[in-house]
Amino acid sequence: MVMGEEAIVEAAAGVHLVHGSDTNWVVLSEGESVTLIDTGYPGDRQELLASLAALGHRPEAVTAVLITHAHTDHLGSAEFLSGAFGTPVLLHEDEVPHARREFLHQVGIGEVMLQAWRPGVLPWAVRALRSGGKADVRMAKPEAFSGTGPLDLPGRPVPVHTPGHTPGHCVYHLPDVGVLISGDALVSGHPTSRTRGPQLLPAMFDTERAGALDSLRHIERLDADVLLPGHGTVHRGPVGEAARRARELAG
């Protein structure tokens, strides 16, 4: 598979956002080594591998996979990379049992059907199912990253705990290049939302909505002017202002 140029966006030197079926992932390149942040849906696997190839990397070059949170559309190929290439998969300690599927904090079909009258919900749900949204993506050996501050990985990402969407959700800050990789704590669009620009996901996707709102305050304090969300396009502008706008919209 050849990845279309429009699907890969360079946000900074060595930092690329990749648009999958309905979810994004990020490739941090440092020489021949790579940190991969999120992996899309299970059905995005060929696109994931193609995006690495388009950037000149083999999957063996992935030093580690960082996961913002363990929803299926972000965890999709993590177990594949771990099993096939021995790639460590790292998350916040509170998200590790979620990745092992000791529990599942994810919107269910019943909740989706209650919202089916909203524009975009049913088409999105059909695509999600076709992309493996109900697949078993549980991990055998997810690991918690340790310590605070920059991780010793390509790109030197700094985890920031932002619970609410899930208990162990993390964003990853790249202070040296002014980039924030925000997962689902702050997005710029979603097929089930008619709003464009910085926003929270619709409330049905959050495990604890009040926590998701409160976590925007953590994001407001980060020094970054490029937002790479889990859903939507690259947003350029002060991330603090983006987080405040999202809180106002949700309020």
C-alpha positions in Angstrom: 0.0 0.0 0.0 1.2 3.5 -0.9 0.2 6.2 1.6 -1.2 9.3 0.0 0.7 12.5 0.6 -2.3 14.3 1.9 -2.6 11.8 4.7 0.8 12.7 6.2 1.3 16.2 7.6 4.7 17.5 8.8 4.1 19.6 11.9 7.8 20.2 12.7 11.1 18.7 11.9 10.8 14.9 12.6 7.2 15.2 13.7 4.4 13.9 11.4 0.7 13.6 12.0 -0.9 10.7 10.0 -4.7 10.6 9.2 -6.1 7.1 9.4 -9.7 6.0 8.7 -11.2 8.3 11.4 -8.3 8.4 13.9 -4.8 9.9 13.8 -1.4 8.7 14.9 2.0 10.5 15.2 5.4 9.5 14.0 8.4 11.1 15.8 11.6 10.5 13.8 15.1 10.9 15.1 17.7 9.6 12.6 16.7 6.0 11.9 14.7 5.6 15.1 11.1 6.2 15.7 8.6 6.8 18.5 5.0 6.0 17.4 2.2 7.6 19.3 -1.1 5.7 18.9 -1.8 3.2 16.2 -5.3 3.8 14.8 -8.0 1.2 14.4 -7.1 -2.5 13.9 -8.2 -2.0 10.3 -5.7 0.8 9.8 -2.7 -1.6 10.1 -1.7 -1.5 6.4 -2.0 2.3 6.5 0.1 2.5 9.6 2.9 0.4 8.1 2.6 2.4 4.9 3.0 5.7 6.8 6.2 4.4 8.3 7.5 3.3 4.9 6.6 6.7 3.4 8.7 8.4 6.0 11.6 6.0 5.4 11.2 3.6 8.3 10.7 -0.1 8.7 8.5 -1.2 11.6 11.6 -2.6 13.3 12.8 1.0 13.7 10.0 1.8 16.1 11.8 2.1 19.5 8.5 2.2 21.4 4.8 2.8 20.9 3.3 5.4 23.2 -0.5 5.2 23.7 -2.6 8.2 24.7 -5.3 5.9 25.9 -6.5 2.3 25.4 -9.6 2.8 23.2 -9.7 0.4 20.3 -9.2 3.2 17.7 -5.9 4.1 19.3 -4.7 0.8 20.5 -5.5 -1.1 17.3 -2.1 -2.4 16.2 -0.2 -2.1 19.4 -0.3 -5.8 20.2 0.7 -6.7 16.7 3.8 -4.5 16.9 4.6 -5.9 20.3 4.3 -9.5 19.2 5.8 -9.2 15.7 8.7 -7.0 16.5 9.1 -7.0 20.3 8.2 -3.3 20.4 7.5 -2.0 23.9 4.1 -0.4 24.3 4.0 2.3 27.0 1.1 4.0 28.7 0.2 5.8 32.0 0.1 3.4 34.9 -3.7 3.9 35.3 -4.2 2.9 31.6 -2.2 -0.3 31.7 -5.1 -2.5 33.1 -7.4 -0.9 30.5 -5.0 -2.0 27.7 -5.1 -5.5 29.2 -8.9 -5.3 29.1 -9.3 -5.9 32.8 -12.1 -3.4 32.2 -13.3 -1.4 29.2 -14.2 2.3 29.3 -15.5 2.8 25.8 -18.8 3.9 24.3 -21.1 0.9 23.7 -23.4 0.2 20.8 -26.5 0.9 23.0 -25.2 4.4 23.8 -24.3 5.0 20.2 -27.8 4.0 19.1 -29.4 6.5 21.6 -27.5 9.2 19.7 -28.2 7.8 16.3 -30.5 10.7 15.5 -27.6 13.1 15.6 -26.0 14.0 12.2 -22.9 11.9 11.4 -23.3 9.3 14.2 -24.6 6.3 12.1 -22.1 6.7 9.2 -19.3 7.0 11.8 -20.5 3.9 13.7 -20.6 1.9 10.4 -17.1 2.9 9.5 -15.9 2.2 13.1 -17.3 -1.4 12.9 -15.8 -2.0 9.5 -12.4 -0.7 10.8 -12.5 -3.2 13.7 -14.1 -1.1 16.4 -15.4 -4.2 18.2 -12.2 -6.2 17.7 -10.3 -7.7 20.6 -7.2 -5.6 20.9 -6.2 -6.5 24.4 -2.5 -6.4 25.2 -0.5 -9.1 26.9 2.4 -7.0 28.1 1.6 -3.2 28.2 4.1 -1.3 30.3 3.8 1.9 32.4 6.3 4.6 31.6 8.3 5.5 34.7 9.3 8.8 36.2 8.5 12.3 35.2 9.8 14.6 32.5 10.9 13.7 29.0 11.0 10.0 28.1 14.3 8.6 26.8 12.8 8.0 23.3 13.0 9.6 19.9 11.4 13.1 20.1 11.8 13.3 23.9 8.0 13.4 24.5 6.9 14.5 27.9 3.7 12.7 29.2 1.1 14.9 30.9 -1.7 13.0 32.7 -5.1 14.2 31.5 -7.8 11.9 32.9 -11.4 12.1 32.1 -11.7 10.7 28.6 -10.3 7.6 30.3 -8.7 7.4 33.7 -5.1 7.1 32.4 -5.3 9.3 29.3 -2.1 11.2 28.6 -1.1 13.9 26.2 2.5 14.1 25.0 4.3 17.5 24.9 7.2 18.2 22.7 8.5 21.5 24.3 11.5 21.8 22.1 9.4 22.2 19.0 6.2 23.6 20.5 4.0 20.7 19.7 1.3 19.0 21.8 0.0 15.5 20.8 -3.4 15.5 22.5 -5.1 12.2 21.8 -8.7 12.6 22.7 -8.3 15.1 25.5 -8.6 17.9 23.0 -9.5 17.4 19.3 -10.1 19.7 16.3 -13.0 17.7 14.8 -14.9 14.4 14.7 -17.4 12.9 12.3 -20.1 13.0 15.0 -19.5 16.7 15.7 -20.8 19.6 13.6 -18.2 21.9 15.2 -14.8 22.5 13.7 -11.8 23.7 15.6 -10.6 22.9 19.2 -13.2 21.0 21.2 -13.9 18.1 23.4 -15.3 15.0 21.9 -19.1 14.5 22.3 -19.8 13.6 25.9 -20.8 10.0 25.1 -17.2 9.2 24.5 -15.9 10.3 27.9 -15.6 8.1 30.9 -15.9 11.1 33.2 -16.9 14.3 31.6 -16.1 16.6 34.6 -12.6 15.1 34.6 -12.2 15.7 30.9 -13.2 19.4 31.4 -10.8 19.8 34.3 -7.9 18.3 32.3 -8.2 21.1 29.8 -6.6 23.3 32.6 -3.5 21.1 32.5 -3.3 21.6 28.7 -3.8 25.4 29.1 -0.5 25.6 31.0 1.6 23.9 28.2 3.8 26.0 26.0 2.9 24.9 22.4 1.5 26.4 19.3 0.8 23.3 17.2 -1.9 20.8 18.3 -1.8 17.3 16.8 -5.2 15.7 17.9 -6.4 12.2 17.8 -9.3 13.3 15.6 -9.4 16.2 13.2 -6.7 18.2 11.4 -3.6 20.0 12.7 -4.5 23.1 14.6 -2.0 26.0 14.6 -2.1 28.6 17.3 -1.5 28.8 21.1 -2.7 25.5 22.6 -3.7 27.3 25.8 -6.2 29.3 23.8 -7.4 26.2 22.1 -8.1 24.5 25.4 -10.0 27.5 26.7 -12.1 27.6 23.6 -13.0 23.9 24.0 -14.0 24.5 27.7 -16.2 27.4 26.7 -17.9 25.3 24.0 -18.5 22.5 26.4 -19.7 24.8 29.1 
